[in-house]
Amino acid sequence: MLIYGINPVLEALRAKRVTLIRVSPRADDRLTEAVRLAEQQGVRVERVSGDELDRLGARQRHQGVIADVAEAGSYSVEDLVIGATAAPLIVVLDSIEDPHNVGAILRTVDAAGGDGVVRQSRHAARLDGAAAAASAGAVAHVKIAEVVNIARAIEILKDSGVWTVGLTGDAPQRYDEVDLTVPTAIVVGAEGSGLRRLVRERCDWLVSIPMRGHVQSLNVSVAAGIALFEAVRQRAAK
């Protein structure tokens, strides 16, 4: 897949997943660092025009570099649980298709030290392009389990000893009133429609984030970040 932007490309290089980079003739210290790192790894570097990068990146903000990246290894839901170094902390995406939201959630999962993301393989945002850029390179590091059925994935998590916490605006219980120090999967739904009925019914807890202003909902990536760092806070306090 193709990713663009200096930070995403640098992180993909650090993860040793880049097979080729194309760079435009522009002066930039971080771009020079990307080229140096690629050459150290034996990755082919092609010098191309800015117009060629515009064409490959569909005129997105490529910052003078586009990389060909090998697909990440495939993970199962059980892999995410087994691979956790402490109590698992996982995010489940229910029907989130916007690449910017997906990328932002991946970035937050990485920042919070989460153990991975579960998402549906159908009707899902591509992980290159806008999602990779929004993730600031986290797409190269976060483990992602692609599943056919989110409701079934939640059952697998529960069978693996992971408590599932669904974020929904109409839940009477607050997000910070549940114990997030235990193995936890935070389940978030698409903006507007929220969690689907079958997904809601399978969650162990449904919680909300109190709104104190005029707007009664948060961007899904922001909501996921609030819940993730509440888990980080609780675990640090424990």
C-alpha positions in Angstrom: 0.0 0.0 0.0 1.0 3.6 -0.4 1.5 6.0 2.4 2.5 9.7 2.3 3.8 12.4 4.6 7.1 12.5 6.4 6.0 11.2 9.8 4.1 8.2 8.5 6.9 7.3 6.2 9.6 7.7 9.0 7.5 5.4 11.3 7.0 2.8 8.6 10.8 2.8 8.0 11.4 2.4 11.7 9.0 -0.5 11.6 11.0 -1.9 8.6 7.9 -2.2 6.4 9.0 0.1 3.5 9.9 -1.5 0.2 10.4 1.7 -1.8 10.3 5.5 -1.3 9.8 8.2 -3.8 11.0 11.7 -2.9 10.8 15.1 -4.6 13.8 17.4 -4.8 13.1 19.7 -1.8 15.2 20.7 1.1 14.0 19.4 4.4 16.0 17.9 7.3 13.3 15.2 8.1 13.1 14.3 4.4 16.8 13.8 4.4 16.5 11.7 7.5 13.9 9.5 5.8 16.2 9.0 2.8 19.2 8.2 5.0 17.2 5.6 7.0 15.9 4.1 3.8 19.4 3.8 2.3 20.7 2.2 5.6 18.0 -0.4 5.3 18.7 -1.1 1.6 15.3 0.4 0.6 15.3 1.7 -3.0 15.0 5.5 -3.2 13.5 7.1 -6.4 13.9 10.8 -7.1 10.8 12.0 -8.8 9.1 15.3 -9.6 6.5 17.0 -7.4 3.9 16.4 -10.1 4.6 12.7 -10.0 4.1 12.6 -6.2 0.9 14.7 -6.7 -0.4 12.1 -9.1 0.5 9.1 -6.8 -0.9 10.8 -3.7 -4.0 12.1 -5.4 -2.8 15.6 -4.6 -2.9 14.9 -0.8 -0.4 16.6 1.5 2.5 14.2 0.8 5.2 16.6 2.1 7.6 15.4 -0.7 7.6 11.7 0.0 5.5 8.6 -0.7 6.4 5.1 0.3 5.4 1.6 -0.8 4.7 -0.3 2.4 4.3 -4.0 2.9 1.0 -5.1 4.4 1.1 -5.7 8.1 1.0 -9.3 9.4 -2.5 -10.6 10.0 -3.7 -10.9 13.6 -6.7 -12.6 15.2 -8.6 -11.3 18.2 -6.9 -13.9 20.4 -3.5 -12.7 19.1 -4.2 -9.2 20.5 -5.1 -10.7 23.9 -2.2 -13.1 24.1 0.3 -10.5 22.9 -0.5 -8.0 25.7 2.3 -7.5 28.2 -0.1 -6.5 31.0 -3.9 -6.5 31.3 -5.0 -6.1 27.6 -6.3 -2.7 26.5 -8.0 -3.0 23.1 -10.2 -0.8 21.0 -13.1 -2.3 18.9 -14.4 -0.2 15.9 -18.0 -0.8 15.0 -18.8 0.5 11.5 -16.3 3.3 11.5 -15.4 4.0 7.9 -14.0 7.5 7.9 -10.2 7.2 7.3 -9.4 10.3 9.4 -11.2 8.9 12.4 -9.6 5.5 12.0 -6.2 7.1 11.7 -6.7 9.3 14.7 -7.9 6.3 16.8 -4.8 4.3 15.8 -2.6 7.2 16.8 -4.3 7.4 20.2 -4.1 3.6 20.8 -0.4 3.8 20.2 0.0 6.8 22.5 -1.9 5.1 25.2 0.1 1.9 24.9 -2.9 -0.1 23.8 -2.6 -3.6 22.6 -4.4 -3.3 19.3 -7.6 -2.6 17.3 -10.3 -4.9 16.2 -12.3 -3.8 13.1 -14.5 -5.2 10.5 -12.9 -6.2 7.2 -15.9 -5.2 5.1 -17.0 -1.5 4.7 -13.7 -0.4 6.4 -11.5 2.5 5.6 -8.3 1.7 3.8 -5.2 2.0 6.0 -3.1 3.9 3.5 -3.4 7.5 2.4 -5.6 9.6 4.7 -5.8 7.0 7.5 -2.0 6.6 7.6 -1.5 10.4 7.5 -4.0 10.9 10.3 -2.3 8.2 12.4 1.0 10.1 12.2 2.7 6.8 11.5 0.9 4.7 14.2 -0.5 2.5 11.5 2.9 1.0 11.1 3.0 -0.1 14.8 -0.5 -0.8 16.0 -1.7 -4.4 15.7 -5.0 -4.7 13.8 -7.3 -7.7 13.8 -9.7 -7.8 10.9 -12.9 -9.7 11.5 -16.0 -10.5 9.6 -18.4 -9.9 12.5 -17.9 -7.4 15.3 -20.6 -8.9 17.6 -18.8 -12.3 17.3 -15.4 -10.6 18.0 -16.8 -9.2 21.2 -17.9 -12.7 22.2 -14.4 -14.0 21.5 -12.9 -11.2 23.7 -15.3 -12.1 26.5 -14.4 -15.8 26.2 -10.8 -14.7 26.5 -11.4 -12.9 29.8 -11.6 -9.4 28.4 -14.4 -7.1 29.7 -16.1 -5.1 26.9 -17.1 -1.4 27.5 -19.3 0.2 24.9 -19.3 4.0 24.6 -22.8 5.4 23.9 -24.3 8.8 24.7 -27.5 7.5 26.3 -25.9 5.2 28.9 -26.6 6.3 32.5 -23.2 5.1 33.8 -20.2 7.3 33.4 -17.1 6.0 31.6 -15.0 6.7 34.7 -17.3 4.7 37.0 -16.2 1.3 35.7 -13.0 -0.5 36.5 -10.7 -0.2 33.5 -7.7 -1.8 35.2 -9.0 -5.3 34.3 -8.5 -6.6 30.7 -10.6 -4.2 28.7 -11.9 -3.7 25.2 -13.4 -0.2 24.5 -16.0 -0.5 21.8 -16.9 2.6 19.8 -19.4 3.1 17.0 -19.8 5.4 14.0 -20.7 9.0 14.5 -24.4 9.5 14.1 -25.5 5.9 14.2 -23.4 4.8 17.2 -23.1 1.2 18.3 -25.3 -1.2 16.4 -28.0 -3.1 18.5 -26.3 -6.5 18.4 -23.0 -4.9 19.4 -24.6 -3.0 22.3 -26.3 -6.1 23.6 -23.1 -8.0 23.8 -21.1 -5.4 25.7 -20.5 -6.0 29.4 -21.0 -2.4 30.2 -22.4 0.6 28.4 -21.0 3.9 29.5 -21.2 7.6 28.4 -19.0 10.6 28.6 -20.9 13.5 30.2 -21.5 16.6 27.9 -21.4 19.9 29.7 -21.8 22.2 26.7 -24.3 22.8 23.9 -23.1 20.0 21.6 -24.3 16.6 22.8 -21.7 14.4 21.2 -18.0 14.0 20.6 -16.0 13.0 17.6 -15.5 9.2 17.9 -11.7 9.5 17.9 -11.9 12.0 20.8 -14.3 9.8 22.7 -12.0 6.8 22.2 -9.0 8.9 23.5 -10.9 10.0 26.6 -11.7 6.4 27.5 -8.2 5.1 26.7 -6.5 7.6 28.9 -9.0 7.1 31.7 -7.8 3.4 31.6 -4.2 4.6 31.6 -5.0 6.9 34.6 -6.7 4.1 36.6 -3.9 1.6 35.8 -1.2 4.1 36.9 -3.0 4.8 40.1 -3.4 1.1 40.9 
